[in-house]
Amino acid sequence: MINMARTLLSRRSVLRGMSASTLAASGVFRSGISRAADRPMLTHGVQSGDVDMSSAVVWARADRPSRLHFEIATSDSFKDVLRAVWIDALPESDFTGKLSFEGLPTGQDFFFRVIAQSHAEPALRGEAAVGHFRTAPADRRDISFVWSGDTCGQGWGIDEARGGMKTYATMLKYRPGFFLHNGDTIYADGPIAAEVKLPDGSLWKNVVMEEKAKPAETLAEFRANYKYNLIDANLRAFKCLRNGTTTK
């Protein structure tokens, strides 16, 4: 005698399997995780700079050909976006996008958000990154500022075991109104070795990258000098300062 319940169950299982296969092939069951590698990412966070009373320059870099969507608002909820602009991030600019928001009110806090969209598949977008700046005031008032310079020079690079570039973490803690980088943002002629021996016999262990192992000679190597600095989490956090204005 045939077991009808088992037969029905078997048929239902086959039908469910066929339906699942069909839906998966059509893309209905494709999860976001399965396409994660296809989504463009912002490689070094976001940055703002050259801020004055009515304008600011904002910047971001993707990891592949993308369209970068920049939005600016007066709150981090982005409920009321003041402006939205698309910029292509292509190989000739090393996948970077930069724009100037102009005609802004003075003495105002602004939040900007950047999302990378795949050139090949516009439906694929990466995660948003948010930065903050404040336009300069029109009236006279007290203002706090910090300054620094000479980043990663003379072979001294990023030692993550020692906390990386802690100067930037310290400056971020004070939430300055203005930041001035006093020259030498990179050392294109200064290679970064894996280790530097200290007087006490211990080792300073640098993060290394191939392009920083020799003096820069090509455009890619010069660009890599800037990328090297942005490996540091302290510097990235400072450059997308959420409560203050940064410039360079």
N, C-alpha and C positions, 0 to 999 in steps of 0.2 A: 504494500500500500504506500502511495506517495504521501509524504508529509506536506500538506498544503501550506501550513504556516511557514515552514522552512523554504518552500518554493517561492512564496510571496516575498519573504524577507530577502531571498537571493535576488529576485527581480528588482525589488526596490533598491537594494544595494548597488546593483549594476546601473540602474537609472540615475541614482544619486551620483555615482562615480562619473557617468557620462556627462551629467549636467555640470558637475564641478569642473571637469576637464574643459568643457565648452566655455564656461564662464571665465576660467583662468586664462584660456587662450584669447578671449576677447578683452582681457585686461580688467574685468570687474573685480577679480580676487587679487589683483596685484597690490601688495601692501606698500606703504611709503618706505618701509625699511628696505624692501627689495630693490628700490630705485635710489637708495641713498647715495650710492657711488656716482649716480648720474646727475645729482643735484649740485649746482655750483656753490662754492663756499667762499666767504670772505676770508682771506688768508691772514690779515694782520689787523683785524678790527676796523675801526673808523677813526678819522682824525679831523680836527678843525684847526684853522690857523688864520693869520693875517686878519684878525678881527678888528674892526674899527667901529665907529658910531652907527654905521648903517649897512655894513656888509661883513661877510665871512666866507672863507674858502673851506670846503669840506672835501674829503678824499676817502677812497676805499679801493681795495684791490681784490679781484676774484682769482680763482685758481684755474680758469679756463675762459675761452671766449664767452662773453656774457653781455647782457644788458643790465646796467645797474639802475635801480629805481630809488631816487633820492626824494625824501619827503621832509618837510620842515613844519614844526608846530610850536605853540607856546606852552604845551604841557606834554609829559611823557605818555599820556593816554592816547595822543594823536587823534582825539575825537574831532578836532577842527584843524585839518591840514591846510596850511596857508598856501603852500606851493608843492608841486610834485613834478619831477623832471626825470626823463630817461636819458642815460648816457651809455654809449657802446664802450665796452672794455675789451679791446682786441689785442692781438700779439704785438702790434707796432707800439703800443703804450704799455707793454708788459702786463696787460689785463687790468690796468688801473683806470679809474674814472675820477675826475676832479671838476668841481664847478664852484662858482661864486654866487651865493645868495645875496642880492643887493636890494636896496630900498627898504631895509628893515628899520623898525623903530629903535631909538636909542635907549640904552639902559634896560634892555629887555632880555629875559632868559628865553633861549630857544633850544628845542630838542630836534635832532635830525635822525632819520632812520634810513638805512640802506638795505635793500634786498637784491640779490643777484638772480637773474633769470637766464636760463640756458638759451644760447643762441640756436642750438639745434632743435630743442624741444621747449618752446615757450611755456608749456604747462608746468615744467619742472623749475621750482624755485628753491633757493637755499633759505637758511634761517636769517632773520633780520638782526642787524646790529644797530645800537642806538648810541649817539653821542650828544654832547651838550656844550653850548657856549653862551656867553652873555655879551651883548653889544656894549660898547663903551658909553658911559653917561655923557650927557651934554653939559651938565652942571659940574661945579667943583665939589669934590667929595674925597674922603679918604679911600685909598685902594691898597690892597695887599698884593705883593708880587714876589715871585721867586725867580732866580736865575741860575743857570748852569752852563756847562760847555764841555768840550773835549771828551766826547763819548767814545769809549772803546779804542783808546790810543796806545801806542807804544807796546802793542802785544797783549794788553790787558783786555780780555773779553768778558764773556758772561760765564761766571761760575755759579751754576744753579744750586750747588750744595751749600754755598755761602749766602744764598738768598737773592742771587742775581744783582741787578743794578738797583741797590736799595736807596740810592739818592732819589730816584723817581718816586719810590714808595713814600719816602719822607716828605717830599714836596706835595704829593697828593694828599697826605694827611692834613696839611694846613689849608687845603681848599683855596688856593690863591685866586685873586681876580685877574692876574696877568702873569704870563711866563715868558721869559726871554732866554733863548738859547744863544749863548755868546760864542758862536763859531765852532768849527770843527765838529759838525754833526756826524761825519764819517772820517776815517783815515784810509783813503784808497791806496796809499802806498805803504800801509802798515799791516803785514800779515798777522794772522792770529794762529799761534801754535796751540797744540792740544794741552800743553802744560807749561807753567812758569814756576821755576824753583824759587822759593822764598828764603830769606836769610836764616830762618829757624830750621830749614831743611824740609819743611812741608811743601806741598804742591798746590798751586792755584790751577784748577782744572777748567779750561775754557770749553764752552760749546764750540764746535768747529763746523765749518762747511767748506766744501772744495774751493769755492770761488774766493774765500778769504785766506787761503793757504799761500797766496802770492800777491804781489802788488797788482792792482787792477789795471788791465790794458784794454779790455773790450767793454762794450756797452753793457753786456750781461754781467760782467764782473763789477762794474761800477754800481749797477742796480743792486747786486747782491750785497754790497756794503751797507746799503740802507736796509735791506731785508734782514741782515744779520742783527742789527740793533733791535729790530721789531720782534725778534725771537723772545726777547725779555718780557715777561708778563707785567712787570712793574711799569716799564715804559709804555706798553700798550694801554694799560689801565689809565695812565696819566694822560695819554694823548686823546682818549675819548672821555676826558674829565666830565663827570656828571654834575659837578657843582663848582664851576669856575670857567675861565676862559684860557685857552692855550693858544700860543702863537709861536712862530719860530722865524 
